[in-house]
Amino acid sequence: MLVLDKIFLGKTYEFWQVIKAFLGIFQTADIYKDINSPLWYLTLLIFYYFTFPFIFSRERPGLSALLWFFIGYYLTDVQFGFYRGVNHLYLWHIMAFPLGTLVAGLFGNTPKWLFFIVDKINFTRRIFKKGFWYWSVRILFLVGLLLLISYWMINPGVGGNSWKVQTISVCATIVTVLFAWVKPFRFGLFEFLGKYSYEIYLLHWPLLYRYDFILKYLPAGIGITLDFIWIVIASIVLHYLADKITEFNLLFKK
């Protein structure tokens, strides 16, 4: 992207800005001026990765999750001047990693009460299996989950209080997982896009805003479709290169 900016836009950056970018340090998220505004998220990830060995405990995932949450809350509440330009974005995401840690820890070290709940659910299934009440309750439950998912898709709370937005996001995720658990299904296109979703997230803005050559000459519908295709292709290439670098690093260590 630094090379593309120089070639196509004649734009360069200060030396220390480039160094910080390679280190994953991003202090602003200006969609028009920064190297790539979505990269602000890398700084937050690096914080979690660096602290993971010191905070995470297999035996007490709940305690680890609480520690990360309170640390994240403190750091965003204090508003260090160094990250003033992205602190408001961190406020929207300090619940995600702690909750992910908690769920992963529960699956890795399942408590007895969770086994009890699953056993009761399976017992209920056996009682009502393929009977009228079983299918009625199941269908009503699925319809209720779909209504919640649809409502939160239309009313995600974006632009409101950060706690409200985070809570809606977490609840929508839980409800979606519940739906897939009650009615397992596979959607090949979603699986394909999910595999490259992180690369799409990192590439979509600069490729659309800075280097786009399609929307200038084609109708919006056709242009967006073609842009989507070439952004996905670029994401596949990035994913492939990342995998190859990982393989090389593993071979080098051996």
Backbone hydrogen bonds in HBPLUS format (Angstrom, degrees):
<---DONOR---> <-ACCEPTOR-->    atom                        ^
c    i                          cat <-CA-CA->   ^        H-A-AA   ^      H-
h    n   atom  resd res      DA  || num        DHA   H-A  angle D-A-AA Bond
n    s   type  num  typ     dist DA aas  dist angle  dist       angle   num
A0005-ASP N   A0001-MET O   2.86 MM   4  5.97 157.6  1.91 145.5 151.3     1
A0006-LYS N   A0002-LEU O   3.19 MM   4  6.38 151.2  2.28 137.3 144.4     2
A0007-ILE N   A0003-VAL O   2.93 MM   4  6.21 158.7  1.98 151.6 157.6     3
A0008-PHE N   A0004-LEU O   2.83 MM   4  5.78 166.3  1.85 155.9 158.8     4
A0009-LEU N   A0005-ASP O   2.96 MM   4  5.03 139.6  2.13 120.6 132.6     5
A0010-GLY N   A0005-ASP O   2.94 MM   5  6.21 107.6  2.48 143.4 158.5     6
A0011-LYS N   A0005-ASP O   3.08 MM   6  5.36 172.3  2.08 125.2 124.2     7
A0017-GLN N   A0014-GLU O   3.11 MM   3  5.25 125.4  2.43  99.8 114.2     8
A0018-VAL N   A0014-GLU O   3.13 MM   4  6.49 151.2  2.22 153.3 161.0     9
A0019-ILE N   A0015-PHE O   3.02 MM   4  6.37 160.1  2.07 151.1 156.8    10
A0020-LYS N   A0016-TRP O   2.96 MM   4  6.05 167.2  1.98 144.2 147.7    11
A0021-ALA N   A0017-GLN O   3.05 MM   4  6.16 147.1  2.16 136.2 145.3    12
A0022-PHE N   A0018-VAL O   3.04 MM   4  6.37 155.3  2.10 151.5 157.0    13
A0023-LEU N   A0019-ILE O   3.08 MM   4  6.37 135.4  2.28 141.8 154.5    14
A0023-LEU N   A0020-LYS O   3.15 MM   3  4.96 127.8  2.44  90.0 104.1    15
A0025-ILE N   A0020-LYS O   2.79 MM   5  5.01 168.5  1.80 154.0 150.1    16
A0024-GLY N   A0021-ALA O   3.07 MM   3  5.04 154.1  2.14  99.8 107.8    17
A0034-ASP N   A0030-ASP O   3.15 MM   4  5.44 161.1  2.19 139.1 144.8    18
A0039-LEU N   A0036-ASN O   2.98 MM   3  5.76 160.4  2.01 127.1 133.4    19
A0040-TRP N   A0037-SER O   3.32 MM   3  6.21 171.5  2.33 127.3 127.5    20
A0041-TYR N   A0038-PRO O   3.35 MM   3  6.32 167.9  2.37 124.2 125.4    21
A0042-LEU N   A0039-LEU O   2.96 MM   3  5.46 149.3  2.05 114.3 122.3    22
A0045-LEU N   A0041-TYR O   3.09 MM   4  6.43 157.5  2.14 149.9 156.4    23
A0046-ILE N   A0042-LEU O   2.86 MM   4  6.08 163.8  1.89 156.8 160.5    24
A0047-PHE N   A0043-THR O   3.14 MM   4  6.37 150.8  2.23 141.8 149.1    25
A0048-TYR N   A0044-LEU O   3.20 MM   4  6.59 157.2  2.26 147.0 151.9    26
A0049-TYR N   A0045-LEU O   2.86 MM   4  6.18 159.6  1.90 156.1 162.6    27
A0050-PHE N   A0046-ILE O   2.93 MM   4  6.03 160.2  1.97 151.1 155.5    28
A0051-THR N   A0047-PHE O   3.14 MM   4  6.28 153.1  2.21 145.0 152.0    29
A0052-PHE N   A0048-TYR O   2.94 MM   4  5.83 126.2  2.24 141.4 154.2    30
A0054-PHE N   A0051-THR O   3.07 MM   3  5.50 136.2  2.27 111.2 123.4    31
A0055-ILE N   A0051-THR O   3.10 MM   4  6.19 136.4  2.30 154.8 167.7    32
A0055-ILE N   A0052-PHE O   3.27 MM   3  5.39 137.4  2.46 102.6 113.6    33
A0056-PHE N   A0052-PHE O   2.99 MM   4  5.53 164.9  2.01 150.7 155.7    34
A0064-SER N   A0060-ARG O   3.17 MM   4  6.51 159.1  2.22 150.4 156.4    35
A0065-ALA N   A0061-PRO O   2.91 MM   4  6.11 157.9  1.96 146.3 152.1    36
A0066-LEU N   A0062-GLY O   3.01 MM   4  6.26 157.7  2.06 145.6 151.3    37
A0067-LEU N   A0063-LEU O   2.97 MM   4  6.21 159.0  2.01 150.2 155.7    38
A0068-TRP N   A0064-SER O   3.04 MM   4  6.32 165.1  2.06 154.8 157.8    39
A0069-PHE N   A0065-ALA O   2.97 MM   4  6.16 156.6  2.02 147.6 154.7    40
A0070-PHE N   A0066-LEU O   2.93 MM   4  6.17 169.2  1.94 156.2 158.1    41
A0071-ILE N   A0067-LEU O   2.89 MM   4  6.03 157.5  1.94 150.8 157.7    42
A0072-GLY N   A0068-TRP O   2.86 MM   4  5.94 164.7  1.88 147.1 151.9    43
A0073-TYR N   A0069-PHE O   2.82 MM   4  6.02 156.5  1.87 149.1 156.4    44
A0074-TYR N   A0070-PHE O   2.85 MM   4  5.97 157.8  1.90 142.3 148.5    45
A0075-LEU N   A0071-ILE O   2.91 MM   4  6.12 170.8  1.92 156.8 158.8    46
A0076-THR N   A0072-GLY O   3.05 MM   4  6.14 157.9  2.10 146.2 151.9    47
A0077-ASP N   A0073-TYR O   2.88 MM   4  5.87 146.2  1.99 142.4 152.5    48
A0078-VAL N   A0074-TYR O   2.87 MM   4  6.00 157.2  1.93 154.9 159.8    49
A0079-GLN N   A0075-LEU O   3.37 MM   4  6.38 146.9  2.49 130.5 138.2    50
A0083-TYR N   A0080-PHE O   3.12 MM   3  5.82 142.0  2.27 118.1 125.9    51
A0084-ARG N   A0081-GLY O   3.24 MM   3  4.87 166.6  2.26 106.3 105.1    52
A0086-VAL N   A0083-TYR O   3.10 MM   3  5.62 153.7  2.17 114.5 121.7    53
A0087-ASN N   A0083-TYR O   2.90 MM   4  5.75 125.4  2.20 155.8 172.1    54
A0089-LEU N   A0086-VAL O   2.94 MM   3  5.31 136.5  2.13 107.5 120.0    55
A0090-TYR N   A0086-VAL O   3.16 MM   4  6.60 150.2  2.25 151.1 159.9    56
A0091-LEU N   A0087-ASN O   3.17 MM   4  6.50 148.2  2.27 149.1 157.0    57
A0092-TRP N   A0089-LEU O   3.14 MM   3  5.54 148.6  2.25 107.3 115.7    58
A0093-HIS N   A0090-TYR O   2.90 MM   3  5.35 164.9  1.93 118.8 123.9    59
A0096-ALA N   A0093-HIS O   3.31 MM   3  5.64 143.1  2.46 107.8 116.6    60
A0099-LEU N   A0095-MET O   3.13 MM   4  6.15 161.3  2.17 150.2 155.8    61
A0100-GLY N   A0096-ALA O   2.94 MM   4  6.14 156.4  2.00 151.1 158.5    62
A0101-THR N   A0097-PHE O   2.90 MM   4  6.11 155.9  1.95 154.5 160.9    63
A0102-LEU N   A0098-PRO O   2.95 MM   4  6.20 153.4  2.02 145.2 152.6    64
A0103-VAL N   A0099-LEU O   2.96 MM   4  6.22 168.1  1.98 156.1 157.5    65
A0104-ALA N   A0100-GLY O   2.96 MM   4  6.07 167.2  1.97 148.7 152.9    66
A0105-GLY N   A0101-THR O   2.84 MM   4  5.91 152.7  1.92 143.4 151.7    67
A0106-LEU N   A0102-LEU O   2.95 MM   4  6.20 148.9  2.05 146.8 155.0    68
A0107-PHE N   A0103-VAL O   3.05 MM   4  6.37 155.0  2.11 150.5 156.7    69
A0108-GLY N   A0104-ALA O   2.97 MM   4  6.17 146.8  2.08 142.6 152.2    70
A0109-ASN N   A0105-GLY O   2.86 MM   4  5.91 132.8  2.08 140.4 152.5    71
A0114-LEU N   A0111-PRO O   3.19 MM   3  5.58 134.4  2.41 104.7 115.8    72
A0115-PHE N   A0111-PRO O   3.39 MM   4  6.83 155.4  2.46 147.1 153.5    73
A0116-PHE N   A0112-LYS O   2.97 MM   4  6.28 152.7  2.04 149.9 158.0    74
A0117-ILE N   A0113-TRP O   3.10 MM   4  6.36 154.9  2.16 141.4 146.4    75
A0118-VAL N   A0114-LEU O   3.01 MM   4  6.27 170.1  2.02 155.0 157.2    76
A0119-ASP N   A0115-PHE O   2.88 MM   4  6.01 154.9  1.94 147.5 154.9    77
A0120-LYS N   A0116-PHE O   3.00 MM   4  6.26 152.9  2.07 146.6 153.6    78
A0121-ILE N   A0117-ILE O   2.96 MM   4  6.25 153.9  2.02 150.0 157.6    79
A0122-ASN N   A0118-VAL O   2.95 MM   4  6.20 161.3  1.99 149.9 154.7    80
A0123-PHE N   A0119-ASP O   2.89 MM   4  6.10 149.2  1.99 142.4 151.5    81
A0124-THR N   A0120-LYS O   2.90 MM   4  6.14 157.6  1.95 147.2 152.7    82
A0125-ARG N   A0121-ILE O   2.93 MM   4  6.22 153.0  2.00 146.9 154.7    83
A0126-ARG N   A0122-ASN O   3.01 MM   4  6.29 151.0  2.10 143.8 151.0    84
A0127-ILE N   A0123-PHE O   3.11 MM   4  6.44 149.0  2.21 145.6 153.7    85
A0128-PHE N   A0124-THR O   3.09 MM   4  6.34 168.6  2.10 156.3 158.0    86
A0129-LYS N   A0125-ARG O   2.76 MM   4  5.27 105.7  2.32 140.6 155.3    87
A0131-GLY N   A0128-PHE O   2.90 MM   3  5.27 167.7  1.91 133.9 133.4    88
A0135-TRP N   A0131-GLY O   3.14 MM   4  6.40 171.3  2.15 158.3 158.7    89
A0136-SER N   A0132-PHE O   2.90 MM   4  6.02 155.6  1.96 149.8 157.8    90
A0137-VAL N   A0133-TRP O   2.92 MM   4  5.93 172.1  1.93 149.0 151.4    91
A0138-ARG N   A0134-TYR O   2.98 MM   4  6.08 159.6  2.03 145.5 152.1    92
A0139-ILE N   A0135-TRP O   2.90 MM   4  5.93 164.4  1.92 145.1 149.4    93
A0140-LEU N   A0136-SER O   2.97 MM   4  6.13 166.1  1.99 150.7 155.0    94
A0141-PHE N   A0137-VAL O   2.89 MM   4  5.99 156.0  1.95 146.8 153.8    95
A0142-LEU N   A0138-ARG O   2.95 MM   4  6.19 159.9  2.00 150.0 155.0    96
A0143-VAL N   A0139-ILE O   2.87 MM   4  6.08 160.7  1.91 152.3 157.9    97
A0144-GLY N   A0140-LEU O   2.90 MM   4  6.07 158.0  1.95 145.9 152.1    98
A0145-LEU N   A0141-PHE O   2.97 MM   4  6.25 154.9  2.03 146.3 153.1    99
A0146-LEU N   A0142-LEU O   2.89 MM   4  6.15 158.8  1.94 150.1 155.8   100
A0147-LEU N   A0143-VAL O   2.92 MM   4  6.18 154.5  1.99 149.4 156.2   101
A0148-LEU N   A0144-GLY O   3.04 MM   4  6.32 155.1  2.10 146.2 152.6   102
A0149-ILE N   A0145-LEU O   2.89 MM   4  6.16 164.2  1.92 153.4 157.7   103
A0150-SER N   A0146-LEU O   2.86 MM   4  6.02 164.3  1.89 149.9 154.3   104
A0151-TYR N   A0147-LEU O   2.88 MM   4  6.03 156.7  1.94 144.5 151.3   105
A0152-TRP N   A0148-LEU O   2.97 MM   4  6.19 167.3  1.98 155.6 158.0   106
A0153-MET N   A0149-ILE O   2.96 MM   4  6.13 137.8  2.14 142.8 154.7   107
A0154-ILE N   A0150-SER O   3.12 MM   4  6.36 149.6  2.22 145.1 152.0   108
A0155-ASN N   A0151-TYR O   2.76 MM   4  5.91 149.1  1.85 147.7 158.2   109
A0160-GLY N   A0157-GLY O   2.98 MM   3  5.63 154.0  2.05 143.7 145.9   110
A0164-LYS N   A0161-ASN O   3.09 MM   3  5.27 118.3  2.49 100.6 115.5   111
A0165-VAL N   A0161-ASN O   3.03 MM   4  6.37 161.9  2.07 158.2 163.1   112
A0166-GLN N   A0162-SER O   2.97 MM   4  6.13 164.0  1.99 148.9 153.3   113
A0167-THR N   A0163-TRP O   2.98 MM   4  6.06 162.6  2.01 145.3 150.3   114
A0168-ILE N   A0164-LYS O   3.00 MM   4  6.20 162.3  2.03 150.9 155.5   115
A0169-SER N   A0165-VAL O   2.97 MM   4  6.17 161.5  2.01 149.5 154.8   116
A0170-VAL N   A0166-GLN O   2.92 MM   4  6.15 163.6  1.94 154.9 158.9   117
A0171-CYS N   A0167-THR O   2.91 MM   4  6.06 167.6  1.93 152.1 155.9   118
A0172-ALA N   A0168-ILE O   2.85 MM   4  5.95 160.8  1.88 150.8 156.5   119
A0173-THR N   A0169-SER O   3.02 MM   4  6.20 152.2  2.10 143.7 150.9   120
A0174-ILE N   A0170-VAL O   2.98 MM   4  6.26 161.9  2.01 153.0 157.5   121
A0175-VAL N   A0171-CYS O   2.90 MM   4  6.09 164.9  1.92 154.5 158.4   122
A0176-THR N   A0172-ALA O   3.00 MM   4  6.10 154.6  2.06 142.2 149.1   123
A0177-VAL N   A0173-THR O   2.99 MM   4  6.23 158.1  2.03 149.7 155.5   124
A0178-LEU N   A0174-ILE O   2.90 MM   4  6.13 156.6  1.95 148.3 155.3   125
A0179-PHE N   A0175-VAL O   2.94 MM   4  6.18 155.0  2.00 146.4 152.8   126
A0180-ALA N   A0176-THR O   3.08 MM   4  6.38 161.4  2.12 148.5 152.6   127
A0181-TRP N   A0177-VAL O   2.91 MM   4  6.12 136.7  2.10 142.4 155.1   128
A0181-TRP N   A0178-LEU O   3.12 MM   3  4.97 124.5  2.44  90.4 105.3   129
A0182-VAL N   A0178-LEU O   2.88 MM   4  6.13 162.5  1.91 156.8 160.0   130
A0183-LYS N   A0179-PHE O   2.89 MM   4  5.96 163.3  1.92 152.3 157.7   131
A0191-GLU N   A0187-PHE O   2.99 MM   4  6.28 159.2  2.03 157.9 164.8   132
A0192-PHE N   A0188-GLY O   2.94 MM   4  6.14 157.6  1.99 148.3 154.4   133
A0193-LEU N   A0189-LEU O   2.92 MM   4  6.18 166.5  1.94 153.8 156.8   134
A0194-GLY N   A0190-PHE O   2.73 MM   4  5.80 150.6  1.82 144.6 154.0   135
A0195-LYS N   A0191-GLU O   3.10 MM   4  6.28 144.1  2.23 142.2 149.6   136
A0196-TYR N   A0193-LEU O   3.15 MM   3  5.39 128.9  2.42 100.0 112.5   137
A0197-SER N   A0194-GLY O   3.35 MM   3  4.82 167.9  2.37  96.2  99.4   138
A0200-ILE N   A0196-TYR O   2.97 MM   4  6.24 156.8  2.02 153.6 161.1   139
A0201-TYR N   A0197-SER O   2.89 MM   4  6.10 154.3  1.96 145.8 152.6   140
A0202-LEU N   A0198-TYR O   3.04 MM   4  6.33 153.8  2.11 146.1 152.5   141
A0203-LEU N   A0199-GLU O   2.99 MM   4  6.12 144.2  2.12 146.8 156.1   142
A0204-HIS N   A0200-ILE O   2.93 MM   4  5.59 152.1  2.01 153.1 156.4   143
A0207-LEU N   A0203-LEU O   3.17 MM   4  6.09 163.4  2.20 163.2 168.4   144
A0208-LEU N   A0204-HIS O   3.00 MM   4  5.97 149.8  2.09 142.9 150.7   145
A0209-TYR N   A0205-TRP O   2.81 MM   4  5.85 174.6  1.81 165.1 166.9   146
A0210-ARG N   A0206-PRO O   2.89 MM   4  5.14 141.7  2.03 124.4 136.6   147
A0211-TYR N   A0206-PRO O   3.38 MM   5  6.86 150.2  2.47 155.2 163.4   148
A0217-TYR N   A0214-ILE O   3.05 MM   3  5.75 153.5  2.12 119.0 125.6   149
A0218-LEU N   A0214-ILE O   3.09 MM   4  6.11 139.0  2.26 154.3 166.2   150
A0223-GLY N   A0219-PRO O   2.80 MM   4  5.86 166.4  1.82 164.8 169.1   151
A0224-ILE N   A0220-ALA O   2.84 MM   4  5.91 167.7  1.85 155.7 157.9   152
A0225-THR N   A0221-GLY O   3.20 MM   4  6.33 160.0  2.24 142.5 148.0   153
A0226-LEU N   A0222-ILE O   3.00 MM   4  6.26 166.0  2.02 155.7 158.7   154
A0227-ASP N   A0223-GLY O   2.83 MM   4  6.01 158.4  1.87 150.9 158.0   155
A0228-PHE N   A0224-ILE O   2.83 MM   4  5.97 158.1  1.88 148.7 154.5   156
A0229-ILE N   A0225-THR O   3.10 MM   4  6.39 153.8  2.17 145.0 151.5   157
A0230-TRP N   A0226-LEU O   3.08 MM   4  6.39 166.6  2.09 155.0 156.9   158
A0231-ILE N   A0227-ASP O   2.92 MM   4  6.04 149.7  2.01 151.4 159.9   159
A0232-VAL N   A0228-PHE O   3.02 MM   4  6.16 156.5  2.07 146.2 152.2   160
A0233-ILE N   A0229-ILE O   2.99 MM   4  6.27 156.4  2.04 147.3 154.2   161
A0234-ALA N   A0230-TRP O   3.01 MM   4  6.12 159.2  2.05 138.0 143.4   162
A0235-SER N   A0231-ILE O   2.92 MM   4  6.13 146.4  2.04 141.2 150.9   163
A0236-ILE N   A0232-VAL O   2.89 MM   4  6.19 149.1  1.99 149.1 157.0   164
A0237-VAL N   A0233-ILE O   3.06 MM   4  6.38 157.7  2.11 150.3 155.9   165
A0238-LEU N   A0234-ALA O   3.00 MM   4  6.26 158.6  2.05 145.4 151.0   166
A0239-HIS N   A0235-SER O   2.90 MM   4  6.07 159.6  1.94 148.0 153.7   167
A0240-TYR N   A0236-ILE O   2.92 MM   4  6.11 156.8  1.97 147.5 153.8   168
A0241-LEU N   A0237-VAL O   2.95 MM   4  6.22 160.8  1.98 152.0 156.7   169
A0242-ALA N   A0238-LEU O   2.95 MM   4  6.17 158.6  1.99 149.6 155.6   170
A0243-ASP N   A0239-HIS O   3.00 MM   4  6.26 155.6  2.06 147.5 153.8   171
A0244-LYS N   A0240-TYR O   2.99 MM   4  6.28 156.2  2.05 149.4 155.8   172
A0245-ILE N   A0241-LEU O   2.92 MM   4  6.18 153.9  1.99 149.5 156.5   173
A0246-THR N   A0242-ALA O   2.99 MM   4  6.22 155.2  2.06 145.5 152.3   174
A0247-GLU N   A0243-ASP O   2.92 MM   4  6.21 159.1  1.96 149.8 155.3   175
A0248-PHE N   A0244-LYS O   2.92 MM   4  6.13 157.7  1.97 145.9 152.0   176
A0249-ASN N   A0245-ILE O   2.93 MM   4  6.18 157.5  1.98 148.2 154.1   177
A0250-LEU N   A0246-THR O   3.02 MM   4  6.29 155.0  2.08 150.1 156.5   178
A0251-LEU N   A0247-GLU O   3.00 MM   4  6.26 159.5  2.04 150.2 155.7   179
A0252-PHE N   A0248-PHE O   2.85 MM   4  6.03 154.1  1.91 149.1 157.0   180
A0253-LYS N   A0249-ASN O   2.98 MM   4  6.20 151.2  2.07 144.2 151.1   181
A0254-LYS N   A0250-LEU O   3.14 MM   4  6.41 148.1  2.24 142.3 150.4   182
